[in-house]
């Protein structure tokens, strides 16, 4: 059953509020992992891996938000800007307002100016505007990475499909040398290829990285009507598909014990969405059974019956806003197979994590709602998700209409 007209109007109104609230900040904000942007913490803890992990995790997990006290600046986040850009393009497709396309083009110009400064890598790419210490690597502020670059490039391809201008496409092509030449090769066979997260020495094989790159290469070939990277794209995607578990899941890393993150919510959605884009860009549906098995696992094991997002398949809490948004995006394409699931996830998020004025909160734990506001993590993701539920002119959208509007690659 499709949402009612009243529900459509409510979602459109909330999306308007979220975009207005976010624009009022000039698209700047705090982020979940930005604790090391504090000049105080950099001075006290920036000198070693253990102290950086302690500082970053301490700020992220503290019961109240310390960022203002610690003088963490509000900055642009390229991935967040990409999500807002996609939101405006999606709303333009649904409603035809020229202003939305102008907003998307303005965000494209902003993203162009946020490309990482030249370093020991080729091409143009994007990263986070804060230092980031993970278990497996340390990335200085602005260090480009594969995930941010892929998300930005997907948004730019959406814009190119909407306005037909060459500049967004050129920015994507400028990123190819980074994605293809600068990332470490972590696994390679005749049929498989796994690339690293950043242009650093690393061993952690993060599962979504390779399939995001593979899907982007396939989509770019489809947009340009060329076959420049079919083998590379297929090998990158196959590496991930071949590591699907018997029950249809993917671990966050290969091998699983490389990270404390196990089978989590939104990375599962990343993999499914990337596999969907790859299949529709190439017209190769060999892996549709793997996709369908993954989709069934995602619905059954990573969401509660009321639409609340599970943190991991074996851990219910916290219910993170990012998981809500990712579920909406993935299941908005599949209204016939999973009736009302996307709307149920959206309803849960609005009921439990929305302040009613344009801001989504971070997450709900077993005991309380954590009302920390992150522009990219909360509003960027939920804006993108809600835009996927907008009705299209003429009739309420069914799966086919949303499917045509949401994945992008085959109609670009």
N, C-alpha and C positions, 0 to 999 in steps of 0.2 A: 504494500500500500504506500502511495506517495504522500508526502506531507500535505496538510491542508493549506488553503490560501492564507489563513491566519498565521500558521506556523512560518510560511514563506515570508510574510511581512515582518514577523518578529525577527527572523534571522537576518533579513536585509537591514532592519533598523539597528540591530546589535552590531552588524558589520560596519555600518555607517559610524556608529559611536566609537568602535575600536579604531577605525582609520583616522577619525578626527582627533581622538586622544593621542594617537601615535604621531600624527603630523604636527601636533602642537609642541611636541618635544624636539621637532626638527629631525626626527628619526634617530635620535641619540638616546642611549640608555645604559643601564648596568646590565651585566650578563652573569650567568651562573658561575662561570669559571674565571672571573676577572679580578680575583683578590690580589694578585700580584701586580695589578696596576696601581695599587696603593704605594705612594712614595715611602710611607712608613714601613710597610712590610718588605718592600724591596731592600731598604737599608738594613733591616734587622734580620731578614730571612732569605735574601736573594742569593746567598753565596754557595749553597749546596743543594743537592737533590732532596735529601730528607727534610731540610728546613723549608724548602719551597713547597713540597707536598704538604707538610704540616700547615703552612700558612694558607695555601689555597683551599685545602679541605676544611680547615678551621673556619674560614669565612663562609664557605659554602654550606656547612652543616650547623653553624651556630643558630640557636633558636630564634634570634632576632637579627635583622639585617644590619651589619656593621659598616657597610660600604661608605655611607656619608661620613661617619665618625672617622673612618680610616682614610678619607679623602680620595676615594676611588672615583676617577672622573667618569662622566657619562660620555660614551663615544659611539661612533657608527660601527655597526657590525655588518660586514658584507653579506653574510648569509641571511641576516634579518632583512636587509634591503632587497635581496633577491626575492624573499618571500612576499614582501609588500609589493614589489614589482609584478610578480605573478598574480597577486590578488587584484591589482588594478586591471591587468589584462583580462583576467577571468570576468571581472564585473563589466568591463567594456563589451566582452562577447555576449554577456547576458542582457545588458541594458542599453548598449549602444551609445553611451555618453562620451562625447569627445574628450571631456575633461579627464576621464579615467586614463585614456591613452596618453594624454599630455603628462599626467602624473607619472605614468610608467616610464615615459621618455626622460623625465627629469631625474628619476631614480637611476636610469641607465647612465646618465651623465655623471651622477654622483659616484656610481660604482667604478666608472672609468678612472676617476681621480683617486680611487682607493686601492688601486692595484699595488701589490707589494713592491717596494723599492728594489732596484736591481741588486742581485747578489750572486751567489755561486750557483745560479740556475739560468736556464735560457727561457725565452718566451715571457709571457705576462701571466700573472696568477694572483690569487687572492688568499688572504689568511685572516686570522683573528687579530684584533687591535689590542691585544694584551699578551704578556708572557704566559706560557702555559706549561706546567710541569705535569706530565703523565707518568705512569709507572714505567713506561718503556722509552720515553724520550723527553727532552726539554726543547721547547720552541720559543725563541725570543719573540717579542712583539712584532707583528707583521710578517712573520715567517709564512710563506705560502704553503697551503696544504691541498691535497687532492679533493677532500670532501667539500670544502668551501668553494673551491674553484669549479667543481662539477655543479653545485647548486646554482652558482652565479651563471654559469654557462647555460644551464637549462632554462633559467629565467630569460636570458638574452635571446635564446632561440624562440621562446614564447613571444617575446616582443617583436622579433623579426617576422614571425608568422602573422602577427597582428598588423604591423604598419608597413611591412615590405621594405623597410630601409636596410641599407647595407651595413651601417655601422655596428649594430648589435652582432651581426654575423661575423664581421671582421674581428671584433673583440674575442669571440669564441675561437676563431682560427688562430689568433695570436696566443691563445693559451695552450694550443696543442703541443708545442715543443716542451713545455713544462711537464705536461701529463705523460708524454711519450718518451722523453729523454732524461728527465731529471730525477724521477722517483726510483728508489732502489728496487731491483728485481728480487723478490723474496722466494719465488717458486717459479720454475719454468720447465715445461715439457713440450712435446710436439703439440699437444691438445690443450694445455692449460697455461695460464699466466697469472701471477699474483704480483701486484705492485704495492709499494709501501705508502704510508700515509703522507710522509713529508720527505723533502730532499735531504735526509739525514741518514746516518748509519743506524739501522734499526732491524729488529728481528720479529716484532709483533705483527702478525698477519691479521689485520682487521678485515672482517669478511665483507662489509659493505663497500669498501674502497674500490676493489677491482670491478665489481659489477656496476657501480656508478660510472666509472670511466668507460667501461664497455658499452653501456647504454648510451652515453653521450656520443661516443664515436659512431655508433650505429645511427643515431638520430641525425648527427651532422651529415653523414653520407646521404641519408634520405633527403635532407633539406637541400643539399647541393646536387642531388641526383648523380652521385658518383659512387664508386666502390674503392675508396682509398684505403680503408682500414677494416675490411670485413673479417680477415683472419685474426687480427689483433683483438677486435671487439669480441669475437666468438670465443677466443681462448680465455679472455678475462671473465666473461660470463660463465663459461663452462667450469672454471675453477670454483666458483661459488656454488653453482647448481650441483656439482658433483659432491659437495660437502653437506648437502641437505641430509638430515637425520631420517631414520625410518618413519618417524611420526610426522615428518613434514616441516621440521624446525631448522633453524640455523643458529649455531653458537656465535657469540660476538667475535671470537677470535679462533684461529686455527694454529695450534691445537687449543682446545677449550681452556686448558689450565693456564694459558698465557695471561688471562685477565680474570679478576674477580667478577666481572660482568658475565652473566651466563647467557641464557636465551631471553633477551629483553624485548620490550614492546616496540619502541619506535625504530630500532635498527632492523627488526623483522619487517616492519612496514617499508623501510628504505629499500630492502632487498626485493620485496615483492613489487614495489612500484618501478624499480629499475628494470626488473625482468619483464614487466609489462611493456615498458617503453622500448626495450630491445626487441621484443617480439613484434610489436606493431611497426617499428621502424624498418625491420628487415623482412617482415612477412614470413618469418621462420617460426613456426609454432611447435617445434619439436618438444620444447620444454613446458608446454601447457599443462601436462599432468603434474609436473613438479610445482608449477605455479598454483594450480588448484589445490594440491595437497597442502602447500604452505598457507594458502588463504584460509582453508578450513582450520588448520592449526591456529592461525592468528585469531580467528573468531572465537574458537572454543577455549583456548588456553591463555589468551592474553587480554580478555575482557570479561568482566562480570556480567551477569544476566541483566543488570540495570544499566549497562553501558559504561560503568567505571573501568578505567584502564588499569590492568595489573602492571606492576613494575617489571616483574619477570615471570616466566611460566611457573616457577616454583615459589614465587613471593608476591603476595597480594599488594602490600603497601610499600611505598607511597603511591597514591594515584596521582600521576604527574600530568600536567596540562599538555605537555608535548605528546604523551601517549594518546590523549584524547584527540588532539589535532591530527595525528598520523592515522588513527583509526578512521576518522571521518573522511580523510583524503582517500584512503585505500578502498573503503567500502562504499563510497559514493559512486564508484564505477559499477557496483554489483548489486543493484537494487533488486533484481529478480532472484539472484541466488541467496541473498541475505537481506530479506525484506525488513526495512525500517531500522537496520542496525546502525547505519551512519547517523540517522536522525536521533536514535536512542543515545548514542555516544555524545552527540551534540547537546541533547537535552540534559544529560547528566553534567556535562562540563558547565553549561550555563547556570544550572541550578546550584552547583557546589563551588564553582571557581570564578564566577563572574560578579563584579562589584556593582553592576547596573549602570555604570557611568562611562564605560569605555576601556576598562582594565580587567584583564584576567589575572588571577592569582597563580602562584607557582605550583602548589600541590596540596593534597590532603593526606595527612598521615593517619595512623590508627586513632590518634587522640585529638588532632586539631587540624585546622586549615592553616597552612603556612602562607601568609599574605605578603610574600616578597614579590616585587614587580620587576620582571626582566622584559625589556622591550622585544628582543628577538625571541626568546624562549617561550614567552607567554603570548603576547599580542601578535607577533609576526606569524607564528605557527597557527594560532587560532583564526587570524584573518584569512590566511591562505585556505584553511580548512572550511570555514563558513562560506567562502566564495565558491567552493566546489558544490555547494548545495543550492546555489541561486537558481531559480527557475528560468527557463529560456522562453522567448516569446512564442505565443501560439498555444502552448499547452504545458502542463506541468511536466518536467523532464522525467523520462524513463531512463533505464540503464543505457540504452543506445545513445541518447542525446548527451548524457553526462560523459559517457565513454568517449564520444567524439570530441567533447570540449576539454576533458580533463588531461588525458595523457599527452596530447600535443603532437608527437612526432609524425604520425601518419597524415595529419592535415596541415603540417607546417609548410 
